[in-house]
Amino acid sequence: MDIITAEQAAEAAKGLTFEHVWSALMENRLQMNETQRRMDESYQRLEKSIAEVTRQLGGLGNSIGDLTESMFSGALWEKFAEYGIPVSAQSERRKFSDGKRVIAEADIFIENGEYAIPVEIKTKLTVKNVDEHIERIEAIRRHFDAKGDKRKLLGAVAGGVVPENVFNYAQGNGLFVLVQSGDSVTIADMPKGFKAREW
């Protein structure tokens, strides 16, 4: 960096007036304002782009979830019938309400005169999903009790991907685990002594 002397500075300042300095400062301020405006516009475009990508990814996630649900929904009633639980009705996204709010929603709800089975379906099933489903079943049980519905509730979970620890955890909690089997789905083999939990 070159250092100038006081004499050099005085020589350079010759002919400068307050008006010249003020004019230069104002020009600099205008340039800074224009730069800030462009940066603000760029930031707004970036925010819009991020929002659009987030929306598209959310839509993709929903599409994958819908695909996973449809993959399992088609043959479930047959699989439970093969297991010895005949199904008289199967519905998707069944909501349970206390009249003021939705207290639970089942991805698939299978029922007959003796049993009802809420099924939770995830693209990748986790232990947390299993715990949340057990809470959901308990809420549906309270709803049934309030309505005088004496049917037994069983629970089932399904996933496009079911890690072994989650698989074992779900079965350990008395839930049926539904898995892919070739072009179809099946109720996974139960360990010796498995007893489906009833609520």
C-alpha positions as CSV (number, residue, x, y, z in Angstrom):
1,M,0.0,0.0,0.0
2,D,1.4,3.4,-1.0
3,I,1.6,6.0,1.7
4,I,1.2,9.6,0.6
5,T,2.6,12.5,2.4
6,A,0.6,15.5,3.6
7,E,2.0,17.5,0.7
8,Q,0.9,14.9,-1.8
9,A,-2.5,14.9,-0.3
10,A,-2.7,18.7,-0.3
11,E,-1.7,18.7,-4.0
12,A,-4.3,16.1,-4.8
13,A,-7.0,18.0,-3.0
14,K,-6.3,21.2,-5.0
15,G,-9.3,22.3,-6.8
16,L,-11.6,20.1,-4.7
17,T,-14.5,22.0,-3.2
18,F,-17.1,20.9,-0.7
19,E,-19.5,20.5,-3.6
20,H,-17.1,18.2,-5.5
21,V,-16.7,16.0,-2.4
22,W,-20.4,16.0,-1.6
23,S,-21.2,15.1,-5.2
24,A,-18.8,12.2,-5.1
25,L,-20.2,11.0,-1.8
26,M,-23.8,11.2,-3.2
27,E,-22.7,9.3,-6.3
28,N,-21.1,6.6,-4.1
29,R,-24.3,6.5,-2.0
30,L,-26.5,6.0,-5.2
31,Q,-24.2,3.2,-6.3
32,M,-24.4,1.5,-2.9
33,N,-28.2,1.8,-3.0
34,E,-28.3,0.3,-6.4
35,T,-26.1,-2.6,-5.3
36,Q,-28.3,-3.1,-2.3
37,R,-31.4,-3.1,-4.5
38,R,-29.9,-5.7,-6.8
39,M,-28.9,-7.9,-3.8
40,D,-32.4,-7.6,-2.4
41,E,-33.9,-8.7,-5.7
42,S,-31.5,-11.6,-5.9
43,Y,-32.3,-12.6,-2.4
44,Q,-36.1,-12.5,-3.2
45,R,-35.5,-14.6,-6.3
46,L,-33.5,-17.1,-4.2
47,E,-36.3,-17.3,-1.6
48,K,-38.9,-18.0,-4.3
49,S,-36.7,-20.7,-5.8
50,I,-36.1,-22.3,-2.4
51,A,-39.9,-22.2,-1.7
52,E,-40.6,-23.8,-5.1
53,V,-38.1,-26.6,-4.6
54,T,-39.4,-27.2,-1.1
55,R,-43.0,-27.4,-2.5
56,Q,-41.9,-29.8,-5.3
57,L,-40.0,-32.0,-2.8
58,G,-43.0,-32.0,-0.5
59,G,-45.1,-33.1,-3.5
60,L,-42.6,-35.8,-4.3
61,G,-42.7,-37.0,-0.7
62,N,-46.5,-37.1,-0.8
63,S,-46.4,-39.0,-4.1
64,I,-44.0,-41.6,-2.7
65,G,-46.2,-41.9,0.4
66,D,-49.3,-42.3,-1.8
67,L,-47.5,-44.9,-3.9
68,T,-46.4,-46.9,-0.8
69,E,-50.0,-46.8,0.6
70,S,-51.5,-47.9,-2.7
71,M,-48.9,-50.7,-2.9
72,F,-50.2,-52.2,0.4
73,S,-53.9,-51.3,0.2
74,G,-54.9,-53.6,-2.7
75,A,-54.5,-57.0,-1.2
76,L,-54.7,-56.4,2.6
77,W,-58.2,-57.8,3.0
78,E,-57.2,-61.0,1.3
79,K,-54.1,-61.4,3.5
80,F,-56.1,-61.0,6.7
81,A,-58.8,-63.4,5.4
82,E,-56.0,-65.9,4.7
83,Y,-54.8,-65.4,8.3
84,G,-58.3,-66.2,9.6
85,I,-59.7,-62.7,10.0
86,P,-62.4,-62.2,7.3
87,V,-62.8,-58.6,6.2
88,S,-66.2,-57.1,5.5
89,A,-64.9,-53.6,4.8
90,Q,-61.6,-51.8,4.1
91,S,-61.3,-48.0,3.9
92,E,-58.4,-45.7,3.3
93,R,-57.5,-42.6,5.4
94,R,-60.3,-43.4,7.9
95,K,-60.7,-40.5,10.4
96,F,-62.1,-40.8,13.9
97,S,-63.6,-37.7,15.4
98,D,-65.1,-36.8,18.8
99,G,-67.5,-34.4,17.0
100,K,-65.1,-31.4,17.5
101,R,-61.8,-32.6,16.2
102,V,-60.1,-35.5,14.5
103,I,-58.6,-37.7,17.3
104,A,-57.0,-40.3,15.0
105,E,-56.6,-41.3,11.4
106,A,-55.7,-44.7,10.0
107,D,-54.0,-45.0,6.6
108,I,-56.1,-48.2,6.1
109,F,-58.9,-49.4,8.3
110,I,-59.9,-53.1,8.0
111,E,-63.0,-54.3,9.9
112,N,-65.6,-56.9,10.4
113,G,-68.2,-57.6,13.1
114,E,-65.6,-58.8,15.6
115,Y,-62.3,-57.0,14.7
116,A,-61.1,-53.7,13.5
117,I,-57.5,-53.2,12.4
118,P,-56.0,-49.8,11.9
119,V,-53.0,-50.0,9.6
120,E,-50.1,-47.5,9.5
121,I,-48.1,-47.4,6.3
122,K,-44.8,-45.6,5.9
123,T,-42.2,-45.5,3.1
124,K,-39.6,-46.4,5.7
125,L,-41.0,-47.6,9.0
126,T,-39.3,-46.5,12.2
127,V,-39.6,-47.3,15.9
128,K,-41.2,-43.9,16.4
129,N,-43.8,-44.7,13.8
130,V,-44.6,-47.9,15.7
131,D,-45.0,-46.0,19.0
132,E,-47.2,-43.4,17.4
133,H,-49.4,-46.1,15.9
134,I,-49.8,-47.8,19.3
135,E,-51.0,-44.4,20.6
136,R,-53.3,-44.0,17.7
137,I,-54.8,-47.5,18.3
138,E,-55.4,-46.5,22.0
139,A,-57.1,-43.3,20.9
140,I,-59.4,-45.3,18.6
141,R,-60.1,-47.8,21.4
142,R,-61.3,-44.8,23.6
143,H,-63.4,-43.6,20.7
144,F,-64.9,-47.1,20.3
145,D,-65.6,-47.3,24.0
146,A,-67.4,-43.9,23.9
147,K,-69.5,-45.1,21.0
148,G,-70.3,-48.5,22.6
149,D,-68.4,-50.3,19.9
150,K,-67.2,-53.6,21.6
151,R,-65.1,-54.9,18.7
152,K,-61.6,-56.0,19.4
153,L,-58.8,-53.8,17.9
154,L,-55.7,-55.3,16.4
155,G,-52.9,-53.3,15.0
156,A,-50.7,-53.5,11.8
157,V,-47.8,-51.6,10.4
158,A,-46.4,-51.7,6.9
159,G,-43.4,-50.2,5.2
160,G,-41.6,-50.1,1.9
161,V,-38.5,-50.5,4.0
162,V,-38.7,-52.1,7.4
163,P,-35.4,-52.4,9.2
164,E,-34.9,-55.6,11.2
165,N,-34.9,-53.8,14.6
166,V,-38.2,-52.0,13.7
167,F,-39.7,-55.3,12.5
168,N,-38.8,-57.0,15.7
169,Y,-40.0,-54.1,17.8
170,A,-43.4,-54.0,16.1
171,Q,-43.9,-57.7,16.5
172,G,-42.7,-57.5,20.1
173,N,-45.5,-55.1,20.7
174,G,-48.1,-57.5,19.2
175,L,-48.5,-55.7,15.8
176,F,-48.8,-57.5,12.5
177,V,-46.1,-56.4,10.2
178,L,-46.9,-56.2,6.5
179,V,-44.1,-56.5,4.0
180,Q,-43.5,-56.8,0.3
181,S,-43.4,-60.3,-1.2
182,G,-42.6,-60.3,-4.8
183,D,-45.3,-58.5,-6.7
184,S,-47.6,-58.5,-3.7
185,V,-47.6,-57.9,0.0
186,T,-48.0,-60.4,2.9
187,I,-48.3,-60.5,6.6
188,A,-44.8,-61.3,7.7
189,D,-44.1,-64.6,9.4
190,M,-44.7,-64.3,13.1
191,P,-42.1,-65.6,15.6
192,K,-43.0,-68.7,17.6
193,G,-45.4,-67.8,20.3
194,F,-46.5,-64.5,18.6
195,K,-49.9,-63.3,19.9
196,A,-51.5,-60.3,18.3
197,R,-52.2,-57.7,20.9
198,E,-55.9,-56.8,21.4
199,W,-57.1,-53.4,22.5
